[in-house]
Amino acid sequence: MSELMQNVLAKSGEYNYKSYTENHVRTVLSKLAKFEKLNLFDFGVILSPAGGAFLENFAHYAKTETRRYFGNSVSLYTPLYISNYCDNSCSYCGFNCKNEINRGKLTLNEIETEFKTIVATGLEEILLLTGESRKKSDVGYIGEAVTLAKKYFKTIGLEVYPLEVDEYAHLHKCGADFVSIYQETYDKQTYAIHHPEGPKSDFDYRFCGQERAIKAGMRGVSFGALLGLWDFRKDAFATGVHAFLLAREHPHIELSFSVPRIRAAHLKSESELIQEPVGERELLQVMLALRLLLPYASINISTRERSKFRDNVIGLVANKISAGVKVTVGGHNESQSQKGDGQFALSDERSVEQIHVAIIDKGLQPVYTDYVLV
């Protein structure tokens, strides 16, 4: 067990959110009013039930920090699933290797067709995703997709199975900028229940994925837990601690968070999957806490959430939003049919143009690229 993992699990294990009081909350609010940096204790206070009674107060300061670091801008991107073959049997995922779904993998020609369709919408950032199967989506294949993506996009993110340092270095050389790895839950016992088979059953290896990506030269890494799989307050606390401590070791790195809640998957409803219900108010509380702990970190709001909620959190706490999303393998270009079934159910199916208009209507500025290549 790495020292970082030991620290994160120890701190999250000690986190007792029921112990915080209104006095603790008011102390944190006083620090925010004086523009003082928050620590992990303060972060725990904001996430607690006591903190939940002061969401409007925290939202005021979160909006200030969001504007301070990201201005009036909201970045747009879209994910592209290039394969849904998977060797894992995660209980909550449509890609579960035991699910009888349509499996598929895009050829490089099909990937390029998808890229051309996506870039025609104005998007300049893409997130490439695969199921977790080295055999069907090896590093060479992913690297070829990244190299091809560099012809069309300014920023390329990856959400694939965790890799070794030299493999991340290869993908970075191909043109990848960011790596997203979601621990799903930070409770080892719960993790083992929901990941019984496959490479993903190795909690420790997955946990250290971001650090390996950083060592390989990636510009940024993303964190997240699947809220509802376990005690959401503890998982959200562990997520923040993980990023906070890693950033202390690697201060140059760009951090980002995603805050997905469980959504229906193949043959399973949300009620069958959710262990700890997380409402929109609780989801907002998690986002506010992350923003106030690490105000410079990017926060993305997923299409798992309904459009009204997404529209309300951009500018307030989220600075990044996906648009024109398809969770199937391919599907962006109408001339070629999708090659594989989706990972989960969408709640917001709006196009890039519709999301663009929604951002403008909020008095915000849609941003399609925040980097200029020289």
C-alpha positions, 0 to 999 in steps of 0.5 A: 500500500502506497503512503498516499493511499494509506493517508487517504484511507486513514483520513476517510476512515476517521471522518465522522460527519455526524460529529460536526455542529453549526458552530463548526459551520460558522467557523468555516464561513468566517474563514471563507469571508476572510478569503482564508484557505480551507483545510481538510477539516473544513472540507469535512464540515461542508460535506456534513449534514450540519453543512447541508443546512447552509448550502446558500451560504456556501454557494455564494462563496463557491460562485466567487471562487468559480469566477475568480479562477474560471471567469465567466467561461464554461468549457465544452467537450464530448466523450467518444466511446471507441470500444465497449469490450470489458473484462470486468464484472462491475455490478453497476455498469452496462459494460459488465462482461457478463451482460449480454449486450452488443459489443463493438469496437470502432476501426480507425476509419470509423473513429475518424468519421466520428471525429469529423462529425464532432469537430463540425459542431465546433467542439475542440476537446474530446474524451476517448473512452473504452471498456476495460479490455487490454485484449480488445483495446490495447495501448497501441490501438488507443495510441493510434486513436489519440494520434488521429484525434490530434488532427482534429482536437486541441485537447484530448482526454482519456478514460480507459483502464489504468496503465503503467507509467511507460504506457501513459508516457506513450499515450502522452507522446501520441497527444493525450493531455488528461487522464480520468480514473474514477475509484468508484468507491474508497471503501475497500469492502464495498469495492470488492463486492461491486468489483468481484472479477477482472483487473478492476478488482485490484483496488490498490492498482486503480488507486495509484493510476493518477500518480502514474499518469502524472509521472508519465508527463500528463498535464492533468488528472481527474478524480471521482467516486460513483455517488450512491455506491457507498456512503456518499459523504465518505466517498466524496470526502475521500475523493477530495482528500485524494486530490488534495494530497496528490496536489501537494506532492505534484503542485504543477498538475491540473486537477479536475473532478467529476461527480457521477451518480448511479444511473440505470444500466443494462437490465438493472434499475437505479433502485437495484444499484443504489446503496445510499440515495443521493439527491440533487441537494446532496450532489450540489453539496458535494460539488460546493465542498470540492470547489471550496477545498480546491477552488482552482480545480475543474469541475465537470457536470455529467449528462447523467444529470437532468438538464435543469440541474446542469444549467443551474450549476454551471457558473455557480460551481461547475466550469465544464459541461459535456454536450452532444453526448452518446454513450454507445460505441460511435453514434455521432455520425448518422451515416454509420450505425452505432457498433455497441450498446451504451454504458448507462442511461442519459438524462440530458441528450441536448446537442452542442448547439442547445448547450451553447444556447443554454450557457449564453442564456445564463449570461456565461461564455461558452469556451471550446478551447482553453489552450492555444497550440504553438 
